[in-house]
Amino acid sequence: MFLDIATITLESGKGGGGCVSTRREKYMPRGGPDGGNGGTGGSVWLQATDEMSTLLDFRYRRKYKAAPGKAGGGNRRTGPDGDDITLLIPCGTAIYNQDDDTMLGDLLENGQKLLLAAGGRGGKGNWEFRNPRNQTPMHAQPGRPGKQVTIRLELKLIADIGLVGEPNAGKSTLLSVVTSARPKVADYPFTTLVPNLGIVDLGDFNSCTLADIPGLIEGAAEGKGLGHEFLRHVERTRALLLLVDPSLEPPRRALDVLRAELKRHDRRLAELPYAVLVTKQDLLDEAGAAEAVDMVREWGRDNGALEVLPISSATGQGIGELKKLLLRLYRRNSSESID
């Protein structure tokens, strides 16, 4: 099961209390105070790992609390610190404060860590309060309380290029053809219910990662279809491929809908470089296919598409050219041309 949003509460451990103690040893009539400090409470950390791909572990357990520090002891002994908790999360998870929606961190690399709740500091024992005026203090500090924070975890897949299209535009079929991924493929809308990743071998030791998300329909921002729920998974991509099936509806309208929904979700998505794939060429006759491609190319010139490419995942038409396009998109940055 795939889960890409989770809300959990984290609480660090309370610090141990300081100790009130005096030395009472033979031949030491002025032993004085010797109470030690309390230990520091355990902290709560998040750590990214590439061995996880979902936040499902946080579906049923929503609260995590670290151990408290132990109290100090006599003979100036410091209490043991509480054990830390380190929670593993998938690489690509953004962390937000649930109360004010501020971003606390974004863990992208394997092993990257973030401290979310530091343990409470241990209290000072009476040894720390001795002074010339009060040589035998009989008080100590309590431990500081731990910190509690409620956070929202949002998994955003780390991919180079995102596939975006209306339901049944052929995204999952294309992913299964150009990568080793095996997403569910069927002839009804919203076959894809969760994002899928696949790695494309581009030759000469080059590869890129494709992200396939569930289909977008007009009104997705209002929750129609699956809404914008999964668009976060293409926020990290460096380019997009917009897929249109000319056998379903006029491709210009489909492309206008896709661009509008991308912009409504996040203006940055609408500003990413993109190309258009005119899919399912095998379902049209030669004249109809040529007319659809010409229509999309005209739309692309008016709307800043980098390239328009007709393909068919069923027959393999255009797949070789697509891999060359993917290599150019993968290498492209803000100072380079697509050509």
N, C-alpha and C positions, 0 to 999 in steps of 0.2 A: 504494500500500500504506500502511496506517495503522499507526503504532507510537507507543505512548503511554508506554512505560517504556524507559529506556536507562541503562546504567552505563558511565561513562567515567573515565579517569584523566587528571588535569591536572598538569603540572609546569612551574613557572616557571623562567626562565633563571638560571644562576649568575652572580654578580657578577664583573666583571673584576678581575684582580689589580693591586695598586699597583705602581708602577715604582720601581726603585732607579737613580738617575742623579745625576751631579754635573756642574756647569757647567764647561766647559773652554774659555774664550774668551780671546782676546788681551786683555791689559791688565786681566784680572780674575783675579789669582792666588788670590783667596779666593772663587771662584765658589760653592762650597758645594752642598748637595743641591738637586735640582730635579725629582725624580721625581713625576709626577702620579698622581691617583687613578684607580682602575678604574671603568668604567661600570656602571650598574645593570642587572641582568638583566631580560629581558622578563617582563611579567606576563600572567596569563591571566584574561580577563573573559568573562562571559556577558552577552548583550544580547537583550532581547525584541523580536520583530518580529511585526507582524500579517500578514506575507506568507508565513508558514509555518503549517501546521496539523498537522504530524506530526514525530516525532523520528527519522524514517527515516534522516536524514543520519548518525546515530550508530550505525547498525546494524553497519556493517562496519569503521569506524575507531573504535577504543576508547581511543587514547592521543594526547594533544596536548601538545607541549613547546615552550615559547617559546625564543627565541634568547638565548644568554648575552651578558653585557656584555663589551666588549673591554678589554684591559689598558691602563693608563695609559702615558704616554710622557714623554720628557724635556721640559725647559722647562715643567714643571708642566702638561702637557697631560692633560686628563681623557679617558679612553677613551670611545668612543661607547656609548650604552645599547643593550641588546638590544631588538629589536622586540617589541611586545606582540602577543598573539593575542586576538582577540575572536570568540567563537563565538556564532552566532545561534541562538536557540531560540524556539519559538512563545510568544506571550502566554498566560499561564495556567499556566506551568511552575513547579512547586515543586522546589527543590533540597535534597537531603538528603546528609549525610555517610554514606557507605556503611558506615564502621566502627562508628559508634555511633548511627546513625539520627537524629541531630539535624538539625533543619531549618536550613539555611544561608541560605535566602532564598526569596522567592516573587515572580516577575516577572509582573506583570499588565498593565502599560501598554506601548505601543509605544515603544521607545527606552530603556526602563528598563535600567540596567546593574548588575552585581554583580561585585565583585572576588573571585575564588576563590583565586588563588595569586599573591602579590606576588613580584616579582623579587628575587633576592638583591642585597644592597648591595655596591657595589664596594669593594675594599680601598684603604686609604690608601697613598699613595706616601711615599717617605722624606722629601719636603719637609715633610710633616705632623709628623714626629718630631724635627725639629731643636729644640734647646734650648741654654741657655748651657753646660751640662756636656758635651753631645754635639752639637757643631756640624756634624758630618758623619755623620749616621746612615746606615748601610749596610744597612738592612732595610726591608721594606714588608709590608703585610698582604695575604694572599690574599683573593680575593673570597668573599663569603658564599654558601653553597649555596642553590639554589632550593628552593621548597616543593613537595611532591607531595601531592595529595589525590585520593582516589577518591570520586566523587559519583554519586548516583542521581537521574536526572531523571524526574519524573512529570508528565505533561501532564494537566491538569484543565480541561476545556472551560469557557469563560466563558459562561454562559447565565443567563437570568433565571428560567426555569421548566423543570423537568425532567419528562419523560414516563416513567413507570415502570409496568410491567405484566408479566404472564406472557407466554410466547411466544404469538404469534397473537392478542394482545389488540387489535390494530389501531393500534399506535403509529405505525408507519411510514406506513400509509395516511393516518392523520390528519395527520401532518407534511406529506405531499405535497399534501393538500387545503388546508391553511391557510397554507402557505408555498410558496416556489418551489423548495424542496429536492426532489430526486428520489431518495429512498432506494430500495433494492431491496424490492419488495413481492411476496410469493408466499403460497400457501396451505399452507405447511408450517412447522413450528416452527423457531425460530432463523434466520429469514431475515436478520435484522439481526445482523451479526457485528462491526460497528464502530459507535461512536457517530456520530450525524448531527446537524447543526445546521440550523436554519431560522429565518428572520425573519418574524414575523407583523405585517402592517400593521393597526393597531388604529384607524386614522382619526385626524383632527385632529392630524396630525404625530406620532402616538404609534406606537411599535413595540416589540416584545419578541422575545427570542431563545429558541427552544425547543430543548432537547436531548433526543434520542431515544436510549436506550441499549438494548443487547440484553436480551431477556427474562429475568426472574428466575423460578426455580422453587424449590420447597421443598428445602432442603438445599444451597442455593447456597454457604453459608458453608463447607461441606465440599468444595466444588469441583464439585458436580453442575451439569449444564448448562454454562454459561460462568462459573459461580461469581460471585463479587463483583468480578471483575476490572475491570468498567467502571463500578461505582458511584461511583468517584472523580469521574466526569464530571458528577455532579449535586450534588457537595459544595458548589459555589459558588452554587447557585441560591437564590433567595429564597422559592420555593414549589414544590410538586410537584403533578402531576396523576396520580392512580392510575387506570389503565384496567383495566376488567374486561369480559370477554365472557361474558354470561350464557348463551350457547348452549353453552359448553364444560363448565362445572361450576357448582355453587352459588356465587354471587358472594361470599357471606359468607366461605366458606373461602378463595377466591382473595385477598380483601382481608386476611384474617388472615395468610396466607403472606407477602404483600408487606410488611405492616407489621413482621412478625417479622424478615424478612431485612434490611430497612432498619435496624432497631435493632441487629441483630447486626453489621452493617458499621460503623455509626457512630451513636451515640445521638443526635447532633445532627440527622441526617437524619430520624429518627422524630419530632423536635420541630418540624420545619419546618411552616408552614401548608400545608394541602393540600385539594384538592377531588377528587371521584370522578367519573369519566366512565363511564357504562354504555354500552358501544359496541355496534355491529352490531344496532341496533334493527330493521333491515329483515329480519333473519333470524328474528324471532319474530312470532307472531300478536299481536293487540292485547292479549288477556288475559295472555299469557305475558310480554309486554314490561312491562305495568303491574305485574304481580306481582314481576318482577325489580327494577324501580325502587323499589317500596315496600320490598322486602327490603333493598336497599342504603341507602335513606334511614334505615331503622331502625338499621342498622349504623352509619351515619354519625353519627346522634345519640348513640350510645353511645361512639363513638371519636373525637369531635372534628373530624369532617370539616366544612369550611366550607360546602360545597355539594355536591349530587348532581345531575348533569345527564345525561339520556339523549341520545345522539347516534347518528347514522349517517353515516359518511364517504361511503358509497355514494349515499345519497339527499340528503345535505345537511341532514338533520334536526338541529336543535340547534346548527348551526355558528355562526349569528348570535349566539345566546345564549352560546356558548363564547367568542367574541371579547370580549363584554362581561365575561365572567368573567375572562378573561386580563388585561383592562385593570385590573380591580379588584385582582387578585393582584399585578400589576406595580406598582401604586401603593401597595400595602399596606406598612406598616412596623409595628414592634412597638407603636406607640402608636395605631394606627388600627384601626377595625373594618372588616370585609369589606363591611358594608352601607353 
